[in-house]
Amino acid sequence: MNLKSEIQNKFTIIHLEGRMDVHYVQNIEEEYLSLINNVGTSNLIINLEKVDFISSSALRIFVTTLKYCKERKIRLILTGVRNPVKKIFELVEMNSMFEISESLKTAMLI
């Protein structure tokens, strides 16, 4: 499990990696929420291209992020959503809640 962030132009990008199960969430939640609370741009991209599983506890983090971004008028884009993860978002009907881009490059063109 891995988490890193960077700023490119007008985008804060958070790269997540690994299986986002309950243990992953427990290990990264504090660092992740700290990154979210300190977004220094008007656009936040969550890069999921190296994530192959998301549990319900991880979905909670995304809902928290969405709420935070809406309150602060920060545009949130999920990118690199692979099929196993996409299916989970669709199953719980969360795919329509998020702006989703095929790739990081495409997200940065929006």
Backbone as XML, in Angstrom:
<?xml version="1.0"?>
<chain id="A" units="angstrom">
  <residue number="1" name="MET">
    <atom name="N" x="0.837" y="-1.176" z="0.000"/>
    <atom name="CA" x="0.000" y="0.000" z="0.000"/>
    <atom name="C" x="0.881" y="1.238" z="0.000"/>
  </residue>
  <residue number="2" name="ASN">
    <atom name="N" x="0.466" y="2.199" z="-0.787"/>
    <atom name="CA" x="1.302" y="3.372" z="-0.976"/>
    <atom name="C" x="0.417" y="4.588" z="-1.227"/>
  </residue>
  <residue number="3" name="LEU">
    <atom name="N" x="0.930" y="5.742" z="-0.827"/>
    <atom name="CA" x="0.212" y="7.004" z="-0.985"/>
    <atom name="C" x="1.244" y="8.093" z="-1.208"/>
  </residue>
  <residue number="4" name="LYS">
    <atom name="N" x="1.071" y="8.862" z="-2.276"/>
    <atom name="CA" x="1.953" y="10.010" z="-2.477"/>
    <atom name="C" x="1.164" y="11.118" z="-3.153"/>
  </residue>
  <residue number="5" name="SER">
    <atom name="N" x="1.659" y="12.334" z="-2.996"/>
    <atom name="CA" x="0.967" y="13.471" z="-3.603"/>
    <atom name="C" x="1.975" y="14.365" z="-4.303"/>
  </residue>
  <residue number="6" name="GLU">
    <atom name="N" x="1.455" y="15.142" z="-5.224"/>
    <atom name="CA" x="2.268" y="16.103" z="-5.961"/>
    <atom name="C" x="1.364" y="17.215" z="-6.470"/>
  </residue>
  <residue number="7" name="ILE">
    <atom name="N" x="1.979" y="18.328" z="-6.824"/>
    <atom name="CA" x="1.244" y="19.424" z="-7.451"/>
    <atom name="C" x="1.827" y="19.628" z="-8.836"/>
  </residue>
  <residue number="8" name="GLN">
    <atom name="N" x="0.941" y="19.616" z="-9.834"/>
    <atom name="CA" x="1.325" y="19.891" z="-11.213"/>
    <atom name="C" x="0.396" y="20.970" z="-11.735"/>
  </residue>
  <residue number="9" name="ASN">
    <atom name="N" x="0.973" y="22.099" z="-12.074"/>
    <atom name="CA" x="0.198" y="23.240" z="-12.555"/>
    <atom name="C" x="-0.901" y="23.578" z="-11.556"/>
  </residue>
  <residue number="10" name="LYS">
    <atom name="N" x="-2.153" y="23.491" z="-11.982"/>
    <atom name="CA" x="-3.278" y="23.852" z="-11.113"/>
    <atom name="C" x="-3.944" y="22.630" z="-10.476"/>
  </residue>
  <residue number="11" name="PHE">
    <atom name="N" x="-3.225" y="21.504" z="-10.440"/>
    <atom name="CA" x="-3.789" y="20.254" z="-9.939"/>
    <atom name="C" x="-3.000" y="19.714" z="-8.750"/>
  </residue>
  <residue number="12" name="THR">
    <atom name="N" x="-3.709" y="19.342" z="-7.695"/>
    <atom name="CA" x="-3.122" y="18.528" z="-6.640"/>
    <atom name="C" x="-3.474" y="17.093" z="-7.002"/>
  </residue>
  <residue number="13" name="ILE">
    <atom name="N" x="-2.479" y="16.230" z="-7.060"/>
    <atom name="CA" x="-2.692" y="14.841" z="-7.469"/>
    <atom name="C" x="-2.289" y="13.926" z="-6.320"/>
  </residue>
  <residue number="14" name="ILE">
    <atom name="N" x="-3.208" y="13.053" z="-5.946"/>
    <atom name="CA" x="-2.910" y="12.039" z="-4.936"/>
    <atom name="C" x="-2.920" y="10.685" z="-5.639"/>
  </residue>
  <residue number="15" name="HIS">
    <atom name="N" x="-1.803" y="9.995" z="-5.556"/>
    <atom name="CA" x="-1.652" y="8.675" z="-6.166"/>
    <atom name="C" x="-1.848" y="7.622" z="-5.079"/>
  </residue>
  <residue number="16" name="LEU">
    <atom name="N" x="-2.800" y="6.736" z="-5.291"/>
    <atom name="CA" x="-3.040" y="5.628" z="-4.367"/>
    <atom name="C" x="-2.619" y="4.332" z="-5.052"/>
  </residue>
  <residue number="17" name="GLU">
    <atom name="N" x="-2.181" y="3.379" z="-4.249"/>
    <atom name="CA" x="-1.690" y="2.126" z="-4.818"/>
    <atom name="C" x="-1.985" y="0.977" z="-3.869"/>
  </residue>
  <residue number="18" name="GLY">
    <atom name="N" x="-2.414" y="-0.154" z="-4.428"/>
    <atom name="CA" x="-2.627" y="-1.361" z="-3.633"/>
    <atom name="C" x="-4.096" y="-1.691" z="-3.448"/>
  </residue>
  <residue number="19" name="ARG">
    <atom name="N" x="-4.346" y="-2.628" z="-2.568"/>
    <atom name="CA" x="-5.714" y="-3.026" z="-2.227"/>
    <atom name="C" x="-6.217" y="-2.103" z="-1.131"/>
  </residue>
  <residue number="20" name="MET">
    <atom name="N" x="-7.273" y="-1.388" z="-1.407"/>
    <atom name="CA" x="-7.828" y="-0.455" z="-0.423"/>
    <atom name="C" x="-8.845" y="-1.187" z="0.454"/>
  </residue>
  <residue number="21" name="ASP">
    <atom name="N" x="-8.314" y="-2.078" z="1.291"/>
    <atom name="CA" x="-9.168" y="-2.800" z="2.230"/>
    <atom name="C" x="-9.140" y="-2.085" z="3.579"/>
  </residue>
  <residue number="22" name="VAL">
    <atom name="N" x="-9.757" y="-2.676" z="4.577"/>
    <atom name="CA" x="-9.879" y="-2.025" z="5.882"/>
    <atom name="C" x="-8.505" y="-1.741" z="6.494"/>
  </residue>
  <residue number="23" name="HIS">
    <atom name="N" x="-7.549" y="-2.625" z="6.302"/>
    <atom name="CA" x="-6.207" y="-2.415" z="6.859"/>
    <atom name="C" x="-5.501" y="-1.262" z="6.154"/>
  </residue>
  <residue number="24" name="TYR">
    <atom name="N" x="-5.653" y="-1.196" z="4.849"/>
    <atom name="CA" x="-5.069" y="-0.107" z="4.063"/>
    <atom name="C" x="-5.619" y="1.230" z="4.546"/>
  </residue>
  <residue number="25" name="VAL">
    <atom name="N" x="-6.925" y="1.285" z="4.681"/>
    <atom name="CA" x="-7.582" y="2.527" z="5.101"/>
    <atom name="C" x="-7.099" y="2.942" z="6.486"/>
  </residue>
  <residue number="26" name="GLN">
    <atom name="N" x="-7.004" y="2.000" z="7.396"/>
    <atom name="CA" x="-6.520" y="2.323" z="8.745"/>
    <atom name="C" x="-5.101" y="2.878" z="8.704"/>
  </residue>
  <residue number="27" name="ASN">
    <atom name="N" x="-4.272" y="2.350" z="7.818"/>
    <atom name="CA" x="-2.877" y="2.775" z="7.735"/>
    <atom name="C" x="-2.685" y="4.124" z="7.060"/>
  </residue>
  <residue number="28" name="ILE">
    <atom name="N" x="-3.535" y="4.462" z="6.099"/>
    <atom name="CA" x="-3.315" y="5.702" z="5.342"/>
    <atom name="C" x="-4.306" y="6.811" z="5.653"/>
  </residue>
  <residue number="29" name="GLU">
    <atom name="N" x="-5.369" y="6.509" z="6.376"/>
    <atom name="CA" x="-6.455" y="7.479" z="6.541"/>
    <atom name="C" x="-5.974" y="8.820" z="7.099"/>
  </residue>
  <residue number="30" name="GLU">
    <atom name="N" x="-5.179" y="8.808" z="8.134"/>
    <atom name="CA" x="-4.731" y="10.062" z="8.739"/>
    <atom name="C" x="-3.896" y="10.883" z="7.748"/>
  </residue>
  <residue number="31" name="GLU">
    <atom name="N" x="-2.948" y="10.224" z="7.082"/>
    <atom name="CA" x="-2.108" y="10.925" z="6.104"/>
    <atom name="C" x="-2.949" y="11.424" z="4.929"/>
  </residue>
  <residue number="32" name="TYR">
    <atom name="N" x="-3.866" y="10.583" z="4.451"/>
    <atom name="CA" x="-4.728" y="10.944" z="3.329"/>
    <atom name="C" x="-5.587" y="12.160" z="3.676"/>
  </residue>
  <residue number="33" name="LEU">
    <atom name="N" x="-6.237" y="12.123" z="4.831"/>
    <atom name="CA" x="-7.104" y="13.238" z="5.225"/>
    <atom name="C" x="-6.299" y="14.512" z="5.442"/>
  </residue>
  <residue number="34" name="SER">
    <atom name="N" x="-5.081" y="14.386" z="5.917"/>
    <atom name="CA" x="-4.207" y="15.548" z="6.055"/>
    <atom name="C" x="-3.906" y="16.152" z="4.685"/>
  </residue>
  <residue number="35" name="LEU">
    <atom name="N" x="-3.631" y="15.306" z="3.706"/>
    <atom name="CA" x="-3.396" y="15.793" z="2.342"/>
    <atom name="C" x="-4.635" y="16.499" z="1.791"/>
  </residue>
  <residue number="36" name="ILE">
    <atom name="N" x="-5.790" y="15.893" z="1.991"/>
    <atom name="CA" x="-7.041" y="16.470" z="1.498"/>
    <atom name="C" x="-7.290" y="17.825" z="2.156"/>
  </residue>
  <residue number="37" name="ASN">
    <atom name="N" x="-7.056" y="17.923" z="3.446"/>
    <atom name="CA" x="-7.295" y="19.177" z="4.165"/>
    <atom name="C" x="-6.327" y="20.282" z="3.785"/>
  </residue>
  <residue number="38" name="ASN">
    <atom name="N" x="-5.260" y="19.941" z="3.103"/>
    <atom name="CA" x="-4.264" y="20.942" z="2.720"/>
    <atom name="C" x="-4.124" y="21.093" z="1.213"/>
  </residue>
  <residue number="39" name="VAL">
    <atom name="N" x="-5.190" y="20.783" z="0.485"/>
    <atom name="CA" x="-5.154" y="20.941" z="-0.968"/>
    <atom name="C" x="-4.910" y="22.408" z="-1.277"/>
  </residue>
  <residue number="40" name="GLY">
    <atom name="N" x="-3.871" y="22.670" z="-2.060"/>
    <atom name="CA" x="-3.495" y="24.046" z="-2.351"/>
    <atom name="C" x="-3.907" y="24.514" z="-3.728"/>
  </residue>
  <residue number="41" name="THR">
    <atom name="N" x="-4.754" y="23.758" z="-4.397"/>
    <atom name="CA" x="-5.206" y="24.130" z="-5.739"/>
    <atom name="C" x="-6.725" y="24.017" z="-5.798"/>
  </residue>
  <residue number="42" name="SER">
    <atom name="N" x="-7.296" y="24.438" z="-6.905"/>
    <atom name="CA" x="-8.750" y="24.360" z="-7.066"/>
    <atom name="C" x="-9.180" y="23.066" z="-7.752"/>
  </residue>
  <residue number="43" name="ASN">
    <atom name="N" x="-8.225" y="22.174" z="-8.011"/>
    <atom name="CA" x="-8.508" y="20.898" z="-8.660"/>
    <atom name="C" x="-7.781" y="19.780" z="-7.925"/>
  </residue>
  <residue number="44" name="LEU">
    <atom name="N" x="-8.512" y="18.739" z="-7.575"/>
    <atom name="CA" x="-7.925" y="17.580" z="-6.910"/>
    <atom name="C" x="-8.163" y="16.353" z="-7.771"/>
  </residue>
  <residue number="45" name="ILE">
    <atom name="N" x="-7.080" y="15.664" z="-8.093"/>
    <atom name="CA" x="-7.171" y="14.415" z="-8.848"/>
    <atom name="C" x="-6.743" y="13.279" z="-7.929"/>
  </residue>
  <residue number="46" name="ILE">
    <atom name="N" x="-7.585" y="12.256" z="-7.836"/>
    <atom name="CA" x="-7.234" y="11.036" z="-7.115"/>
    <atom name="C" x="-6.933" y="9.986" z="-8.178"/>
  </residue>
  <residue number="47" name="ASN">
    <atom name="N" x="-5.672" y="9.593" z="-8.272"/>
    <atom name="CA" x="-5.236" y="8.633" z="-9.283"/>
    <atom name="C" x="-5.345" y="7.217" z="-8.721"/>
  </residue>
  <residue number="48" name="LEU">
    <atom name="N" x="-6.209" y="6.418" z="-9.336"/>
    <atom name="CA" x="-6.488" y="5.059" z="-8.859"/>
    <atom name="C" x="-5.963" y="3.982" z="-9.805"/>
  </residue>
  <residue number="49" name="GLU">
    <atom name="N" x="-5.088" y="4.350" z="-10.731"/>
    <atom name="CA" x="-4.661" y="3.379" z="-11.743"/>
    <atom name="C" x="-3.925" y="2.172" z="-11.157"/>
  </residue>
  <residue number="50" name="LYS">
    <atom name="N" x="-3.389" y="2.289" z="-9.942"/>
    <atom name="CA" x="-2.685" y="1.168" z="-9.314"/>
    <atom name="C" x="-3.474" y="0.576" z="-8.145"/>
  </residue>
  <residue number="51" name="VAL">
    <atom name="N" x="-4.780" y="0.824" z="-8.142"/>
    <atom name="CA" x="-5.668" y="0.266" z="-7.114"/>
    <atom name="C" x="-6.523" y="-0.808" z="-7.777"/>
  </residue>
  <residue number="52" name="ASP">
    <atom name="N" x="-6.525" y="-2.017" z="-7.197"/>
    <atom name="CA" x="-7.297" y="-3.100" z="-7.807"/>
    <atom name="C" x="-8.480" y="-3.569" z="-6.967"/>
  </residue>
  <residue number="53" name="PHE">
    <atom name="N" x="-8.654" y="-2.978" z="-5.775"/>
    <atom name="CA" x="-9.779" y="-3.349" z="-4.918"/>
    <atom name="C" x="-10.085" y="-2.193" z="-3.977"/>
  </residue>
  <residue number="54" name="ILE">
    <atom name="N" x="-11.372" y="-1.959" z="-3.747"/>
    <atom name="CA" x="-11.802" y="-0.937" z="-2.788"/>
    <atom name="C" x="-12.885" y="-1.549" z="-1.902"/>
  </residue>
  <residue number="55" name="SER">
    <atom name="N" x="-12.683" y="-1.491" z="-0.599"/>
    <atom name="CA" x="-13.677" y="-1.993" z="0.355"/>
    <atom name="C" x="-14.656" y="-0.877" z="0.712"/>
  </residue>
  <residue number="56" name="SER">
    <atom name="N" x="-15.681" y="-1.232" z="1.455"/>
    <atom name="CA" x="-16.666" y="-0.227" z="1.871"/>
    <atom name="C" x="-16.036" y="0.843" z="2.756"/>
  </residue>
  <residue number="57" name="SER">
    <atom name="N" x="-15.051" y="0.478" z="3.561"/>
    <atom name="CA" x="-14.389" y="1.490" z="4.397"/>
    <atom name="C" x="-13.604" y="2.477" z="3.543"/>
  </residue>
  <residue number="58" name="ALA">
    <atom name="N" x="-13.075" y="2.028" z="2.430"/>
    <atom name="CA" x="-12.380" y="2.934" z="1.514"/>
    <atom name="C" x="-13.379" y="3.838" z="0.791"/>
  </residue>
  <residue number="59" name="LEU">
    <atom name="N" x="-14.544" y="3.320" z="0.481"/>
    <atom name="CA" x="-15.567" y="4.151" z="-0.164"/>
    <atom name="C" x="-15.927" y="5.334" z="0.727"/>
  </residue>
  <residue number="60" name="ARG">
    <atom name="N" x="-15.922" y="5.120" z="2.026"/>
    <atom name="CA" x="-16.213" y="6.195" z="2.978"/>
    <atom name="C" x="-15.220" y="7.343" z="2.814"/>
  </residue>
  <residue number="61" name="ILE">
    <atom name="N" x="-13.963" y="7.021" z="2.588"/>
    <atom name="CA" x="-12.948" y="8.060" z="2.386"/>
    <atom name="C" x="-13.283" y="8.906" z="1.161"/>
  </residue>
  <residue number="62" name="PHE">
    <atom name="N" x="-13.753" y="8.261" z="0.103"/>
    <atom name="CA" x="-14.087" y="9.008" z="-1.104"/>
    <atom name="C" x="-15.297" y="9.913" z="-0.890"/>
  </residue>
  <residue number="63" name="VAL">
    <atom name="N" x="-16.274" y="9.442" z="-0.134"/>
    <atom name="CA" x="-17.439" y="10.275" z="0.178"/>
    <atom name="C" x="-17.012" y="11.475" z="1.020"/>
  </residue>
  <residue number="64" name="THR">
    <atom name="N" x="-16.141" y="11.253" z="1.995"/>
    <atom name="CA" x="-15.608" y="12.348" z="2.813"/>
    <atom name="C" x="-14.869" y="13.356" z="1.938"/>
  </residue>
  <residue number="65" name="THR">
    <atom name="N" x="-14.077" y="12.856" z="1.003"/>
    <atom name="CA" x="-13.330" y="13.730" z="0.091"/>
    <atom name="C" x="-14.279" y="14.547" z="-0.773"/>
  </residue>
  <residue number="66" name="LEU">
    <atom name="N" x="-15.301" y="13.906" z="-1.307"/>
    <atom name="CA" x="-16.274" y="14.602" z="-2.145"/>
    <atom name="C" x="-16.964" y="15.713" z="-1.367"/>
  </residue>
  <residue number="67" name="LYS">
    <atom name="N" x="-17.378" y="15.419" z="-0.157"/>
    <atom name="CA" x="-18.036" y="16.423" z="0.690"/>
    <atom name="C" x="-17.096" y="17.599" z="0.948"/>
  </residue>
  <residue number="68" name="TYR">
    <atom name="N" x="-15.863" y="17.302" z="1.317"/>
    <atom name="CA" x="-14.866" y="18.346" z="1.571"/>
    <atom name="C" x="-14.681" y="19.229" z="0.331"/>
  </residue>
  <residue number="69" name="CYS">
    <atom name="N" x="-14.539" y="18.602" z="-0.814"/>
    <atom name="CA" x="-14.310" y="19.354" z="-2.055"/>
    <atom name="C" x="-15.509" y="20.227" z="-2.415"/>
  </residue>
  <residue number="70" name="LYS">
    <atom name="N" x="-16.704" y="19.710" z="-2.257"/>
    <atom name="CA" x="-17.895" y="20.508" z="-2.561"/>
    <atom name="C" x="-17.991" y="21.724" z="-1.650"/>
  </residue>
  <residue number="71" name="GLU">
    <atom name="N" x="-17.698" y="21.528" z="-0.373"/>
    <atom name="CA" x="-17.757" y="22.645" z="0.584"/>
    <atom name="C" x="-16.756" y="23.740" z="0.238"/>
  </residue>
  <residue number="72" name="ARG">
    <atom name="N" x="-15.633" y="23.377" z="-0.337"/>
    <atom name="CA" x="-14.565" y="24.334" z="-0.626"/>
    <atom name="C" x="-14.451" y="24.688" z="-2.104"/>
  </residue>
  <residue number="73" name="LYS">
    <atom name="N" x="-15.423" y="24.220" z="-2.890"/>
    <atom name="CA" x="-15.460" y="24.488" z="-4.332"/>
    <atom name="C" x="-14.178" y="24.035" z="-5.029"/>
  </residue>
  <residue number="74" name="ILE">
    <atom name="N" x="-13.731" y="22.853" z="-4.639"/>
    <atom name="CA" x="-12.583" y="22.213" z="-5.270"/>
    <atom name="C" x="-13.125" y="21.145" z="-6.213"/>
  </residue>
  <residue number="75" name="ARG">
    <atom name="N" x="-12.647" y="21.154" z="-7.424"/>
    <atom name="CA" x="-13.082" y="20.161" z="-8.398"/>
    <atom name="C" x="-12.364" y="18.841" z="-8.113"/>
  </residue>
  <residue number="76" name="LEU">
    <atom name="N" x="-13.122" y="17.771" z="-7.966"/>
    <atom name="CA" x="-12.585" y="16.446" z="-7.672"/>
    <atom name="C" x="-12.734" y="15.558" z="-8.899"/>
  </residue>
  <residue number="77" name="ILE">
    <atom name="N" x="-11.628" y="14.960" z="-9.310"/>
    <atom name="CA" x="-11.635" y="14.056" z="-10.458"/>
    <atom name="C" x="-10.966" y="12.748" z="-10.043"/>
  </residue>
  <residue number="78" name="LEU">
    <atom name="N" x="-11.647" y="11.636" z="-10.275"/>
    <atom name="CA" x="-11.037" y="10.320" z="-10.087"/>
    <atom name="C" x="-10.508" y="9.878" z="-11.440"/>
  </residue>
  <residue number="79" name="THR">
    <atom name="N" x="-9.313" y="9.335" z="-11.457"/>
    <atom name="CA" x="-8.736" y="8.912" z="-12.723"/>
    <atom name="C" x="-8.104" y="7.529" z="-12.601"/>
  </residue>
  <residue number="80" name="GLY">
    <atom name="N" x="-7.977" y="6.865" z="-13.748"/>
    <atom name="CA" x="-7.359" y="5.546" z="-13.768"/>
    <atom name="C" x="-8.175" y="4.486" z="-13.065"/>
  </residue>
  <residue number="81" name="VAL">
    <atom name="N" x="-9.486" y="4.634" z="-13.061"/>
    <atom name="CA" x="-10.363" y="3.684" z="-12.354"/>
    <atom name="C" x="-10.446" y="2.392" z="-13.174"/>
  </residue>
  <residue number="82" name="ARG">
    <atom name="N" x="-9.835" y="1.348" z="-12.649"/>
    <atom name="CA" x="-9.800" y="0.061" z="-13.343"/>
    <atom name="C" x="-11.117" y="-0.685" z="-13.153"/>
  </residue>
  <residue number="83" name="ASN">
    <atom name="N" x="-11.368" y="-1.677" z="-14.012"/>
    <atom name="CA" x="-12.653" y="-2.383" z="-14.005"/>
    <atom name="C" x="-13.082" y="-2.937" z="-12.650"/>
  </residue>
  <residue number="84" name="PRO">
    <atom name="N" x="-12.226" y="-3.629" z="-11.892"/>
    <atom name="CA" x="-12.703" y="-4.139" z="-10.595"/>
    <atom name="C" x="-13.191" y="-3.020" z="-9.665"/>
  </residue>
  <residue number="85" name="VAL">
    <atom name="N" x="-12.492" y="-1.903" z="-9.688"/>
    <atom name="CA" x="-12.868" y="-0.760" z="-8.849"/>
    <atom name="C" x="-14.114" y="-0.090" z="-9.408"/>
  </residue>
  <residue number="86" name="LYS">
    <atom name="N" x="-14.155" y="0.057" z="-10.719"/>
    <atom name="CA" x="-15.317" y="0.667" z="-11.377"/>
    <atom name="C" x="-16.589" y="-0.120" z="-11.061"/>
  </residue>
  <residue number="87" name="LYS">
    <atom name="N" x="-16.488" y="-1.441" z="-11.060"/>
    <atom name="CA" x="-17.654" y="-2.281" z="-10.762"/>
    <atom name="C" x="-18.160" y="-2.054" z="-9.340"/>
  </residue>
  <residue number="88" name="ILE">
    <atom name="N" x="-17.244" y="-1.854" z="-8.405"/>
    <atom name="CA" x="-17.650" y="-1.587" z="-7.018"/>
    <atom name="C" x="-18.378" y="-0.248" z="-6.935"/>
  </residue>
  <residue number="89" name="PHE">
    <atom name="N" x="-17.841" y="0.770" z="-7.600"/>
    <atom name="CA" x="-18.511" y="2.075" z="-7.622"/>
    <atom name="C" x="-19.906" y="1.954" z="-8.239"/>
  </residue>
  <residue number="90" name="GLU">
    <atom name="N" x="-20.027" y="1.179" z="-9.311"/>
    <atom name="CA" x="-21.325" y="0.994" z="-9.963"/>
    <atom name="C" x="-22.285" y="0.206" z="-9.075"/>
  </residue>
  <residue number="91" name="LEU">
    <atom name="N" x="-21.779" y="-0.812" z="-8.406"/>
    <atom name="CA" x="-22.608" y="-1.658" z="-7.551"/>
    <atom name="C" x="-23.280" y="-0.860" z="-6.443"/>
  </residue>
  <residue number="92" name="VAL">
    <atom name="N" x="-22.562" y="0.077" z="-5.860"/>
    <atom name="CA" x="-23.125" y="0.891" z="-4.778"/>
    <atom name="C" x="-23.663" y="2.230" z="-5.300"/>
  </residue>
  <residue number="93" name="GLU">
    <atom name="N" x="-23.740" y="2.325" z="-6.622"/>
    <atom name="CA" x="-24.294" y="3.496" z="-7.316"/>
    <atom name="C" x="-23.589" y="4.797" z="-6.942"/>
  </residue>
  <residue number="94" name="MET">
    <atom name="N" x="-22.261" y="4.728" z="-6.812"/>
    <atom name="CA" x="-21.476" y="5.926" z="-6.512"/>
    <atom name="C" x="-20.794" y="6.490" z="-7.752"/>
  </residue>
  <residue number="95" name="ASN">
    <atom name="N" x="-20.817" y="5.753" z="-8.861"/>
    <atom name="CA" x="-20.124" y="6.212" z="-10.062"/>
    <atom name="C" x="-20.684" y="7.527" z="-10.589"/>
  </residue>
  <residue number="96" name="SER">
    <atom name="N" x="-21.953" y="7.784" z="-10.395"/>
    <atom name="CA" x="-22.542" y="9.037" z="-10.884"/>
    <atom name="C" x="-22.245" y="10.220" z="-9.959"/>
  </residue>
  <residue number="97" name="MET">
    <atom name="N" x="-21.735" y="9.943" z="-8.767"/>
    <atom name="CA" x="-21.422" y="11.017" z="-7.818"/>
    <atom name="C" x="-20.101" y="11.703" z="-8.151"/>
  </residue>
  <residue number="98" name="PHE">
    <atom name="N" x="-19.242" y="11.017" z="-8.890"/>
    <atom name="CA" x="-17.891" y="11.497" z="-9.123"/>
    <atom name="C" x="-17.637" y="11.797" z="-10.592"/>
  </residue>
  <residue number="99" name="GLU">
    <atom name="N" x="-16.785" y="12.777" z="-10.819"/>
    <atom name="CA" x="-16.269" y="13.019" z="-12.157"/>
    <atom name="C" x="-15.123" y="12.030" z="-12.345"/>
  </residue>
  <residue number="100" name="ILE">
    <atom name="N" x="-15.216" y="11.210" z="-13.383"/>
    <atom name="CA" x="-14.217" y="10.169" z="-13.617"/>
    <atom name="C" x="-13.591" y="10.383" z="-14.983"/>
  </residue>
  <residue number="101" name="SER">
    <atom name="N" x="-12.269" y="10.329" z="-15.012"/>
    <atom name="CA" x="-11.512" y="10.492" z="-16.248"/>
    <atom name="C" x="-10.726" y="9.211" z="-16.516"/>
  </residue>
  <residue number="102" name="GLU">
    <atom name="N" x="-10.555" y="8.890" z="-17.791"/>
    <atom name="CA" x="-9.853" y="7.663" z="-18.168"/>
    <atom name="C" x="-8.401" y="7.631" z="-17.707"/>
  </residue>
  <residue number="103" name="SER">
    <atom name="N" x="-7.714" y="8.757" z="-17.819"/>
    <atom name="CA" x="-6.289" y="8.786" z="-17.497"/>
    <atom name="C" x="-5.925" y="10.093" z="-16.802"/>
  </residue>
  <residue number="104" name="LEU">
    <atom name="N" x="-4.766" y="10.099" z="-16.197"/>
    <atom name="CA" x="-4.264" y="11.303" z="-15.542"/>
    <atom name="C" x="-4.078" y="12.418" z="-16.563"/>
  </residue>
  <residue number="105" name="LYS">
    <atom name="N" x="-3.539" y="12.070" z="-17.700"/>
    <atom name="CA" x="-3.316" y="13.053" z="-18.770"/>
    <atom name="C" x="-4.635" y="13.694" z="-19.202"/>
  </residue>
  <residue number="106" name="THR">
    <atom name="N" x="-5.655" y="12.877" z="-19.391"/>
    <atom name="CA" x="-6.970" y="13.383" z="-19.787"/>
    <atom name="C" x="-7.575" y="14.252" z="-18.694"/>
  </residue>
  <residue number="107" name="ALA">
    <atom name="N" x="-7.424" y="13.845" z="-17.454"/>
    <atom name="CA" x="-7.975" y="14.620" z="-16.333"/>
    <atom name="C" x="-7.364" y="16.010" z="-16.280"/>
  </residue>
  <residue number="108" name="MET">
    <atom name="N" x="-6.106" y="16.114" z="-16.624"/>
    <atom name="CA" x="-5.423" y="17.403" z="-16.556"/>
    <atom name="C" x="-5.760" y="18.307" z="-17.744"/>
  </residue>
  <residue number="109" name="LEU">
    <atom name="N" x="-6.443" y="17.769" z="-18.735"/>
    <atom name="CA" x="-6.893" y="18.567" z="-19.876"/>
    <atom name="C" x="-8.266" y="19.166" z="-19.636"/>
  </residue>
  <residue number="110" name="ILE">
    <atom name="N" x="-8.977" y="18.628" z="-18.678"/>
    <atom name="CA" x="-10.360" y="19.043" z="-18.409"/>
    <atom name="C" x="-10.384" y="20.447" z="-17.859"/>
  </residue>
</chain>
